[in-house]
Amino acid sequence: METSEKIQGSGILQLFSSLLIPQSSCTAKVANIIAEVAKNEFMRIPCVDAGLISPLVQLLNSKDQEVLLQTGRALGNICYDSHEGRSAVDQAGGAQIVIDHLRSLCSITDPANEKLLTVFCGMLMNYSNENDSLQAQLINMGVIPTLVTLLGIHYQNAALTEMCLIAFGNLAELAESSKEQFASTNIAEELVKLFKKQIEHDKREMIFEVLAPLAENDAIKLQLVEAGLVECLLEIVQQKVDSDKEDDVAELKTASDLMVLLLLGDESMQKLFEGGKGNVFQRVLSWIPSNNHQLQLAGALAIANFARNDGNCIHMVDNGIVEKLMDLLDRHVEDGNVTVQHAALSALRNLAIPVVNKAKMLSAGVTEAVLKFLKSEMPPVQFKLLGTLRMLIDAQAEAAEQLGKNIKLVERLVEWCEAKDHAGVMGESNRLLSALIRHSKSKDVIKTIVQSGGIKHLVTMATSEHVIMQNEALVALALIAALELGNAEKDLESAKLVQILHKLLADERSAPEIKYNSMVLICALMGSESLHKEVQDLAFLDVVSKLRSHENKSVAQQASLTEQRLTVES
């Protein structure tokens, strides 16, 4: 540091540019001095100001290996964490020359050449680290296939391999476009080959850091599965599952998380499912009853990922997966692990989607198992609990009636309908309230919901920004008006339902099904004296008669019927 300060003070830096010429015998020494002083942060801008970048970049065309080595070091150090250094190298066109060198020297494996390749990789990394536009520039220059080829040839050289891995990690974090370039190389094969050779935790961790962002790309997921990554991950899990050592615990987490990520791709997931007979699927199943929270979590998430099409869901339910998930939930009722609860509920929700699974899961006691979490104060758990119940009662009248008469559940739903901080929980609670009425068509369920103060939430839901939710609310309200109007009358009035319906019908942006169901509801409300009076006061006839010429036939027909009804009743 002291020397660097003196060099800077003496003005020698300015003389160096004239010594950086190919013919000079001391060129390599000068480049070496620059490389050493540029290790100090405060020397990087002075090196740029002294005009050293352009002559250094020119030297990259030299045939002398020592000159190339020292020049690469000098440029790499000047670029390290220095915007000015990177800019100057960019303007002088240094990156392209270095990439060309990597390509032409790539197949030579003697130690001196490997050292040079390592320095060049390091230079490109310092040049582009945390700079998206420079990383994009390198990708456009084709650096990715070049580095993958390098890794394939020099996988036994630790320093060079490490440089490649760090560069991959940086580039893979970039955009989807970089992942597409990676997908067109054999990176998956090379990384898995390298992974199998590593014994040290740190080295494996470096490879993991590249695998995780790459595995977000579906094509690469499939390539990694085909290259045998899953077998490596399962082996790590088996080795580390009983260890308390911090490194082992971390590695178990990384391996099982990556396993779950690979299952997010449709093709990779289906390949590993193998009709439910696959070794991988069976091994993942065995994680669920384990005593390790991380494995329970990964196992439940993996099942949720396998449960992404009806065939898989039906197979899993027929083979007893529901009982395993219920046992897992049971272990986490009191002071349980929230992430495990969330994952197990996600899996059950997905499994409940196929129609044939609903009755089977209901008779297995899934609703009872899920209701144990009603007291949870964790929004993610509340959200999945609601979604699971909603899936289970879809078109299941008996189950919907049973749940709809459960006063504890209905009161909790009404409470969650006001969870302003958690839009997801609020939306799902409203949808479940509506679903209880729509699928049970039961007077008792409606009475329970009226008694618990749920009516006003269904009216608010009719003004949701989501058409599907508006529609579900209107259908439920029409059933309330048809089955229990006297009971719900006061609540419908104070929630200003009639005014809301007028607005929905008058608004040109309302979807056809919303207009249709609003008119059905208006007709149903005529049975109540006070609501009938509100309808008369609001001049509904004008709005409705306009809809007789609506382009949607059902809307036009319903408008005629509603107009007749309004005319007769007035």
Disulfide bonds with the S-S distance in Angstrom:
none
